[in-house]
Amino acid sequence: MFGDMMGMMGKLKETQQKVEATKKRLDTVTLNEKSSDGLLNVTITANRQIKAIDIDDSLLADKEQLEDYLILTINKAIEQATKVNETELAAVAKEGMPNIPGMDSLFK
């Protein structure tokens, strides 16, 4: 029993290291989200850090319109990045979990 516990602790530590490595890798994964008409483009990492915002000159004339475009497009970019982030981290966590009865349902 003690050996099983030590093995599980080692596996958990290994999984923690893999999760940290995955988080670092997700800093390099970039996603692009464009407004429906292509006038605004947001580049974001899978760790939800905005890297670039490209605004078409036509949006600069109307402050309210630009604000609306920014809110909608940035929110869509964050949603997309969150999905990638959660999927990647859940896969690593599930792969590294020891076989504990009932725990597998947490990652479905």
C-alpha positions as CSV (number, residue, x, y, z in Angstrom):
1,M,0.0,0.0,0.0
2,F,2.8,2.4,0.9
3,G,4.5,1.7,-2.4
4,D,1.3,2.5,-4.3
5,M,1.0,5.8,-2.4
6,M,4.6,6.7,-3.4
7,G,3.9,5.7,-7.0
8,M,0.8,7.9,-7.0
9,M,2.6,10.8,-5.5
10,G,5.4,10.5,-8.1
11,K,2.8,10.4,-10.9
12,L,1.0,13.5,-9.5
13,K,4.3,15.4,-9.4
14,E,5.1,14.3,-13.0
15,T,1.6,15.5,-14.0
16,Q,2.1,18.8,-12.3
17,Q,5.3,19.3,-14.3
18,K,3.5,18.4,-17.5
19,V,0.8,20.9,-16.7
20,E,3.4,23.6,-16.1
21,A,5.1,22.8,-19.4
22,T,1.8,22.9,-21.2
23,K,1.0,26.3,-19.8
24,K,4.4,27.6,-21.1
25,R,3.7,26.0,-24.5
26,L,0.2,27.7,-24.6
27,D,2.0,31.1,-24.4
28,T,3.3,30.3,-27.9
29,V,-0.1,29.3,-29.4
30,T,-1.7,32.3,-31.0
31,L,-5.3,32.6,-32.2
32,N,-6.8,35.2,-34.4
33,E,-10.3,36.5,-34.1
34,K,-11.8,38.8,-36.7
35,S,-14.9,40.9,-36.6
36,S,-17.6,39.6,-38.9
37,D,-16.7,42.2,-41.6
38,G,-13.0,41.8,-41.1
39,L,-12.4,45.4,-39.9
40,L,-10.9,44.4,-36.6
41,N,-8.5,41.6,-35.9
42,V,-7.3,40.5,-32.4
43,T,-4.4,38.1,-31.9
44,I,-4.4,36.4,-28.5
45,T,-2.4,33.5,-26.9
46,A,-4.1,30.4,-25.6
47,N,-3.2,31.7,-22.2
48,R,-5.5,34.7,-22.9
49,Q,-2.9,37.4,-23.4
50,I,-3.6,39.8,-26.2
51,K,-0.7,40.2,-28.5
52,A,-2.0,42.5,-31.2
53,I,-5.1,44.4,-32.3
54,D,-5.4,45.5,-35.9
55,I,-8.0,48.2,-36.6
56,D,-9.1,49.2,-40.0
57,D,-8.9,53.0,-40.5
58,S,-12.6,53.3,-41.2
59,L,-13.4,52.4,-37.6
60,L,-11.4,55.3,-36.3
61,A,-14.0,57.9,-37.3
62,D,-16.7,56.6,-34.8
63,K,-15.5,56.0,-31.2
64,E,-18.7,54.2,-30.1
65,Q,-18.6,51.8,-33.1
66,L,-14.9,51.1,-32.4
67,E,-15.6,50.4,-28.7
68,D,-18.4,48.0,-29.7
69,Y,-16.1,46.2,-32.2
70,L,-13.4,45.9,-29.6
71,I,-15.7,44.5,-26.9
72,L,-17.3,41.9,-29.2
73,T,-14.1,40.8,-30.9
74,I,-12.0,40.7,-27.8
75,N,-14.7,38.7,-25.9
76,K,-14.9,36.2,-28.8
77,A,-11.0,35.9,-28.8
78,I,-11.0,35.3,-25.1
79,E,-13.7,32.6,-25.4
80,Q,-11.8,30.9,-28.2
81,A,-8.5,31.0,-26.2
82,T,-10.2,29.7,-23.0
83,K,-11.6,26.7,-24.9
84,V,-8.1,25.8,-26.3
85,N,-6.5,26.4,-22.8
86,E,-9.0,24.3,-20.9
87,T,-9.0,21.4,-23.5
88,E,-5.2,21.2,-23.4
89,L,-4.8,21.4,-19.7
90,A,-7.6,18.9,-19.1
91,A,-6.0,16.4,-21.5
92,V,-2.7,16.6,-19.6
93,A,-4.4,16.4,-16.2
94,K,-6.5,13.4,-17.2
95,E,-3.6,11.6,-18.8
96,G,-1.5,11.9,-15.6
97,M,-4.1,11.1,-13.0
98,P,-3.6,7.9,-11.1
99,N,-6.4,5.3,-11.4
100,I,-8.5,6.3,-8.4
101,P,-12.1,5.0,-8.5
102,G,-14.6,7.8,-9.2
103,M,-11.9,10.4,-10.2
104,D,-12.3,9.7,-14.0
105,S,-15.7,11.4,-14.0
106,L,-14.1,14.7,-13.0
107,F,-12.4,15.2,-16.4
108,K,-15.3,14.3,-18.8
